Amino acid sequence: MPGNRVAVIGGGLVGPVIAMLLKKRGFEVEIYEKRKDPRIRANQSEGRSFDLALSKRGLDALQAVDEELKEKILREHTVRVDSRLIHDKKGTTRVWKYGNGEDACLHSMQRKQLNEIILNEAEARGIKIHFHHLLSKCDIHKGDLEFEVGDTKVKTKTKVDFIIGCDGAHSAVRMKGFMLSKKTHMNYQQYYITHGYREIQVPADVDGNFAFEEQHLHLWPRNNFMLMGLPNPDKSFTMTLFMPFEMFDELNSNNKVIKFFQTNFPDAIDKIGGEHQLVREYDNTETGSMISIKCHPYHAEKALLLGDAAHAMVPFYGQGVNAGFEDCIIFCDYLDETGDIVEAAKQYSAKHRKNAEAIVDLSLYNYDEMREFMNNTSFQIKGFIGKKLHKLFPAAYTPLYTMVAFSRLPYSKVVQKHIKQEKLFTFLLLLIVLLFLYIFMAMLFPSQMIYLHTAPLFIIAYMYFKLPYEWKYRHF
């Protein structure tokens, strides 16, 4: 498609996917990445190492690129995870299934491995990737780009017809293009949560097997903090400790680290490899921070933001890569409808904002669920009932996690449906309680008028529907 030159800024996960989808549609696409080539061993210390969990939204995007590519990734590079395994302080465990059916599962893999696979695939399709190119200037109105190349920072310029920023939470396209332009009127909000994280790598055991049961996401919820473990295809586990920064600051000696794990995660120490290995792994990484970002618009003249550049989120729903990949196919759907990349970008920006902001909020909520609510008996009972209702009446009731991870329902509609279901669910429980109360009162006071028996029902129902919205659903 001559004259339709597209520059994709960012060679992480989202960038190569949108590049390949545009290449399939006849665009001339090149990728510019500020890092050195991450496929070269000497460069592999650069970038994040969070494990990721592919689910429905991300897998559909990979299928849109190439079905064989998706199947190869699932077959050779992921571990199927169908539940959480909750560990208490005594070492007792319980299983929390994600949902009903074979498709209710996540596919765990290492971020760097997926990055290498899709970079190779993009190059195999004729897409040129410029590594070690740091974006220094970005004119989103003219399509002019300037980069600092290599360690010497030699400047090079190029002009394209359209720019797509897929360069992460600290996007240079957003900061140097959108936010420096007086014409875009960009609104921007960022929020660093008060909790950080550290990763601990757990190799395979002496027999070459997984140290933990591999079909689970392992979770040690401790209300204000938690430890989480995800399996990798090489039989290792990536453990991540999430907790407030001040708690990390207090673990300022090896003895304190060991004592902390002995108190809170005693059954994990031997699996990690003992106290010495625990301390070595803990000291091997710095405490990382986590950010949520909302901004708008995503489109301005000759530029578009996708993925974390548009809506960065904390990792607790595992939807960062899935939402970013879904961005690509949603945008391409608009492109197929309109036949014009600028018009498609306008529609995407106008219609997708509410969905992007919904998953940013949902990701924050899920941290509460994972570290705190999983210890709550009423939450566990409610979750059990919800799964049974979904199995019996799948069209009428769907658990929140199922809608987010195992469907393509837009995130904003997920929230709307969840609130309606919560309202109905709570009211039905209220009716059951009041039914027992009615029977009890009827047995005690058989001569009283019927309205005395049913009065509590109407009073409590009235109070419930009149309660402030924020009280009933504090997370949304």
Disulfide bonds with the S-S distance in Angstrom:
none
